[in-house]
Amino acid sequence: MPCIFCNPAYTFSFAMDNNQQLYLTYCSWRQKALIVLVLMLFLWWRTRDGRKYRRRGIKYGPLLSRDVWRNSELIRLIDTSDRTCISQLRMCRALFYKLCARLRESRLLGDTFHVSVEEQVTMFLKIVGQHHTKAAVGFSMWRSGEKVSRYFNIVLFAMGELARELIHVRSTDTHAKITSNPNRFYPYFEGCLGALDGTHIRACVPAKMVDRFRDRKSYPTQNVLAVVDFDLRFTYVLAGWEGSAHDSLVLQDALSRPSGLKILEGKFYLADAGYAARPGILPPYRGVRYHLQEFLGPNDPQCPKELFNHRHSSLRTTVERAFGTLKNRFKILSNKPFIPLKSQSKVVVACCAIHNWILDNGPDEFVLDEATWYSHLPRSRNRVSDYEADIPVKRDLIAQQMMGKLKDIVKSDEGVSRDKYANWSDEETKFMLEWYIGVQKDKPNTFCWKQPHHLQCADALNAKFSNGVTGNQVYRHFRSLKEKRGWISRALAKSGYGFDATAKKFNIDPLEKDPNKLGTAKYNYLTKPIKFYNLLEELFANSSQADGELALDQTTVNVPSGSDDSDGVKEVENYQMTVEDGNESDTIARDSPTTDGTISSKKRKRVPSKSDRKGKARCRSMNDEVSASIVRLCDTLISVKPADSSQNVVKSEEPIDPNASLWRRIDGLTITAKDKNDIASFLSQPSQETFRGYLKVASDTAFQAWVIDFLDRKYGGAVGFFGRHPSRSKMSRKPAVMI
């Protein structure tokens, strides 16, 4: 069969055979072929022109020594010995390379043109492991501070993704540490999955937020809740809560999260006395000895409660050993961090993930055995028994009586946790609030209350009421009032809690008015008239409360928030395609020769400026966009299949108009547009509805006969034979009709 694109005789035969649909198809494809040909020629010309005028920048040979030095530094840090690798990168060489391979295979990290995955992870581990600043790491590795910060955030994001796989519950069976010790741990602790506890990790926060992050320590901290199994692996981590938040509040947040801490029915975790007994949480008895150091030597347990606490403490030290190992390995957790606030909680989760990775792949020298750990346990000053607390108090009391200075024991700071709770009257509470308000008036916004202020308030109370309160009793009452003010502020911001400003009382919705849901203390306080409401608002109006807005766990560590202060995480998806610009050695390929430089044009006599590089990069980007658009257009044109000659050229979905097929049939006639409009106007009349139905199903012969008859009546004469061309009779206005 001859080619329809090259044979003129074949083209002429189409017109002679009156096969209009195939002829139109031929014309359409000829136009598309010409368009594709022109676009291909244009694309080839632009590519050739770009290669001709594109010039490479001068490669400075002497800067190549930086790359050589970096490689030698990495080899010195990693491959010298396991001892060096552990001291610098906090893990042995095999685990380091295995971690890099895991990140590379998971497509969480990738080698860029000048920075390998090993170097990226090295920069991250030196910051979190040695507590080096980003500037110090950049200086030691001949990198800019911006580049170190960028790859630190990239690796931090990757470790956050890996934490979802590493931080989880390994098994729900009773651990061998319990089953292998019958009559001591088994069957009493059957179903125990591990232990949970909170630890305070130092934080760096703005001055306006220091009050929220400061608790019992002199510096701001974040409260981290962790759950650990008996193999010292973290199974759940919740970081980011303010240091002033109570451990029970952090635990409640972990249990209420959709993907938070889940405790199976019949299973439980061990906790210290700071947590309340609840399903899934087993704390020790209060008021009796608990810590292991209190049972050393001849101090054996003397009652069932002490025996339970001793064995409970023997198992719960697992979480303390895990915290000690974690902080001993990653020094950034024990010191003031040099990273943004939102990244500090992510670093905690990332360090826990690396800790689990190391333990999953063999023993670790940072983990001390139980015997060594017990010998280094400090004696706790909290939660001692009442009997032990009374002896020092009685001894001090006798000594003070002998010296005639009984009054000094009231003001002394000894026995911080031994002062009895005082009964506060309304007058004393009002005086205390007014005293604090008077002191606070002349203080800046960054002012915070300290122990000397509470001692001064105690002196003022004793001078007015002679009630003999101590500074610690005043501090506890102050904390209690501040906590109640937090209840009020949270209730005001919650739906279903209407506040009556006149009666100073909350009108709680009946669905929310439940002591089990609110808590007995909060329920009794909010459902009664609030005393000293105005004084509480005035004193604690500017004090911030812990709300856990920065808290995150291993499942939400990389969930995007409303604002992002990181400078590199946004480019994680496409950072592998980035080619760094600049005059440092990052612009030199690994295989570039050590020469004075190579250029593509001898006329070039100057080093390209920064604006030149930006202009060329912008030009290359525009050329790539134009080329990509042309290729997509060509693919679209080529992908359109030619219409079959036995079908209509135009295909569309079934229209709403029932006469659409008739209008398409009229539009396919080879007559003038005016004649088509006249035919359509005539057939669209309401009186022609029956005739329209007939023409839609009529044969081509009947349809063409009607069209010829219509045009013959329109022009007032016979059209002649069917298919007559207008050129056959130049003086005639009667058109030919070709179906």
Secondary structure, DSSP 8 states (H G I E B T S, - for coil): ---TTT-HHHHHHHHHHT-HHHHHHHHHHHHHHHHHHHHHHHHHHHHHHHHHH-------GGGHHHHHHHHHHHHHHHTS-HHHHHHHHSS-HHHHHHHHHHHHHTTSS---SS--HHHHHHHHHHHHHH---HHHHHHHTT--HHHHHHHHHHHHHHHHHHHHHHSS----S--HHHHTSBTTTBTTTTTEEEEEEEEEEE----GGGHHHH-SSSSS-EEEEEEEE-TTS-EEEEEEEEETTS-HHHHHHHHHHSTTS----TT-EEE--TTS--BTTEE---SSS--SGGGG-TT----SHHHHHHHHHHHHHHHHHHHHHHHHHH-GGGTS---S-HHHHHHHHHHHHHHHHHHHHTS--TTS--HHHHHHT-----SS--HHHHHHHHHHHHHHHHHHT-TTHHHH--S-TTTS------HHHHHHHHHHHHHHHTTS-TT----HHHHHHHHHHHHHHH-----HHHHHHHHHHHHHHHHHHHHHHTSTTEEEETTTTEEEE-TTT--HHHH-HHHHHHHTS--TTHHHHHHHHSS------TT-EETTTTT---S----SSGGGTTTGGG----SSSGGGS-TT--SSS---S-TT--S---HHHHHHHHHHHHHHHHHHHHHHHHHHHHHHS----TTS-S------SSTTHHHHHHHHTSSS-HHHHHHHHHHHTSGGGHHHHHHHHHS-HHHHHHHHHHHHHHHHTS---STT--GGG-TT--------
